[in-house]
Amino acid sequence: MKDKKLHWLTTYGWLVFFLVLKIFLSFALVNSVYELHRDEFLHLDQANHLAAGFTSVPPLTSLFSWLIKLCGNSVLMVKLVPALLGAITLLYCWKIVDFLNGNLLAKCLVAVACLCSSLLRLNTLYQPNSFDVLAWTAIFYYLLKYFDKNEARYLYFFAVFVALGFLNKYNILFLIIGLFPAILITSKRKIFTDRQLYLAILLALLIISPNVIWQINNHFPVFTHMKRLQATQLVHVNRLDFFIGQFLFFINAIFILLTGMGSLVFYKDFRKHRWIILTYLFTILVFSYFKAKDYYALGLYPVLLAFGAVYLGRILWEKYLLCGLLFVFTIGSFIYLMPLIMPVYSPKEIVAHHKRFERVGALRWEDGKNHDIPQDYADMQGWKEMARLTDLAYARVKDKSALVIRADNYGEAGAVNYYSRFKNINAVSYNADYLYWFKMNKPMKHLILIKEPNEDDPERKNERPLFGKITKIGEVTTPYAREKGAGIFLLEDANTDINKIIQSEIEEEKNDH
């Protein structure tokens, strides 16, 4: 009894250690020179416009943003949410290993594999991706439990995570597409004869129904969003890069990952779980067909790492040299590659090590070209300076109720709203969800424009006939910022109906959407 209690304390002591380490590293391995990411600003602003749906993402992220706002809206809280979601994902990996009767070595292996991978980077950004990976991992876990115990409650847990995953990111539909044939061609197809499955599906449909209704009422903006992604971002994605990305995401834990894949095919004890590797193959093929971004498939890997860890835990138990070498390779290679995985280098340090980043494709942006620093890092620069310049313009306006602040893109609008020293500054844009957030309750007389760099009218010649005075407040000068060169202009004393012009432009943009 005493030995069992000691074993329990040791096991959960290690679990707590890894969970705390996961959260700690999500903060410690991010250079303080970086600000929030452009996408994070949009998600945070959704807390001020809660709805059953948005043009950019489903509504679950807005609820997280609302909770962050209740807790003070600090950068610490913004970063804590994805870090916690990553820790819960690690917990589910631990639970899968436990389900497979994996020993303590296996549990430590899967924890180290999750820590020493791109999942750690993913969990430093407040985006839907962290919950996406968590939902996929939970779905695999509850299906494993259901197939083993045949208890209906696991079907309902499965359905809830499918629904929450859908409300977080429509990406989860690809997993369902992969799951269906994988289960259908194995002995697990008996699940389709279980009446509880269809009740669980009804539960999932009930949970997602507000968003589905919202999509219908708004003429399915998700399809327009996907078309824009296809035209602007996915057009530069090629299938070879997609498959290379799958390899590179877990290069440090590659032995654990490949063991997981191989054991699901060849290891006798895992044969009944082959639907998992089939799901992986079907889903990857679907992603490849649609030329998806490589990180869309990240949710497939935690369960594979868990299976690999269990198999290695069995064959390496008490083989201390081999076990030690595996840990040394996984952790050591991660430390060596850390600057390529985590934002520990400042932009100047990245430029100084340009060739190293270029060799692995880290400098290629969504436009298909190489730049000085990775795109994600450039998207975390210059926002505070932009907000400060906008505040200077805002302070000059006496009648702020007759003022519109219009940015060229959602990152600029969201950054100003987040970093401004003025409450309720309410910058908007014709871009993404901001298109629907304009408030013009009285005639507008003044306009602050935030214009993207390399804009074709830097002197504001188009607006000069419409305003009595136009002043350029300044432009973003932060080196390596994606918005470097963006100008902030104050346009005062309109001599025409600005409301009518803005409303016309809004309607034109909405029609394009």
C-alpha positions, 0 to 999 in steps of 0.5 A: 500500500505504501509503495503504491502511494509512493508511486502515485505521488511520484507519477503525479509529481512528474505530471505537475512538474511538466505542466508547470514547465510547459507554462513557464517555457511559454513565457521564458522563451519569448524575447521581450522585444516582441509585442502581441501578434497582429491576429491576437489584436483581432481576437481580443477586440471580438470581446467587445462585439460578442456574437454567434459568429464572425467573418474571420473565425467561429465565436469560441475565441471571442469568449476566451477574449471576454474572460481575458478582458474580465481579468484585466486584458493584460499581456500576461493574461493574453499569453496565459490562455494558450499556455494553459491550453497547451498544458491541458493538451499535454495532460490529455497526452499523459492520459492517453499513455495512462490508458495504454498502460504506459509506464512512468518513462513513457509518460515522461517521454510524451511530455518531453516530446510535446515540450520539445516541438513546435507545439511549444511555439504554438502555445505562445500565440493567442490564436484558435490553433492552441484549442484546435490541437487540444480538441483533436487530442481530446477527441482521440482520447475519448474515442479510445475510451469508448472503443475500450469500455463501450460506455456512452458517456465517452461518446458525449465527451467526444461530441462536445469536443467536436462541437467546441472544436467546430466553434473554435476553428472549422478546421476540425471538419477535416478530422471528421472527414478523416475519421469516418472512412478510417473507422468504417473500414475497421472493426470499430465500425460497430460504433455506427450501430450504437444509438447513443452515437446519434444522440451525441451527434444531436448534442453536437449539432445543438451546441453549434447551431447558433453559429450555423444559423449565423452563417446561414443568415449572413450568407456563409461568410466562411466560404468568402473567407476561405476564397480570400485565403486561397487567393492571398495565402494558400496560393503560395503553398505547395504540397512538398512544403506541406509534407516537409513541414510535418517532418520539421514540426517534430524533428526533435521528437522524430524517433518518438513520432516515427515509433508511434506511427510504426507501432500502430502498424506493426505492434501486436498490442496496438493493432486494435487501434489502427484506426488512428493511423488510418485517420492520420493518413486520410486526413493528411491526404485531404489537407494535401489535396486542398493545399492547406497550411502545414500547421493545420495538421498539428492536432494529429500528432499528440496521439501519435507521440503518446503511442510512440512513447508507450512502445519506447517505454516498454522496450527501453525500460531499465535500458538506461543508456539507450533511454538516456541517449533518447532524452539527450537527443530530444532535449539537446536537439531542441536546445540547438534548434530553439532559435529557429522554433521559438522567438528567443532571438531579437530581429537583429540577431536573426539578421545576423544568423540569416543563412541559418533561418533561410536554410529551413525556410523560416524567412519565407512569408505568405507572399512566397518571398524571403524577408529579413525575419520570419513573418510571425515575428514581423507581425509582432513589431511596431504596434506600440509606436503606431498606437502612440502616434495615433494617440497624438492625433486623437489628442488633437481632436476636440470633438471626439464624438465626430471622429472616425479612426480608420486603419487599412487592416485589422492588425492596425485597428486592433493594435491601436485599440489595445495599446492606446492610452485612451479608453474606447478609442474604437479604431475600425477598418474595412478589413475582416470583422472591423467592417461590421463594427463602425459606429457613426451616430452623428455627423463625422467631421474628422478622420484619422487614417492609418495607411499601410506602407507603400500606399499609393497616395502618401500625400493624401491628394485624394482626401485634400478636397474633402477636408479643411486641414490634413496633417501627417502625424508620423509613420512607423519607424520600428526596424523589421516591423511588417508595418514599417512606413505605415503613416498616421494622418489627421484629417480635420474639418470635413466640408462634405458628408463623410458619413455618406462616403464611409457608408458607401465604402462599407456597403461596397466592401460588404458586397465584395465579401 
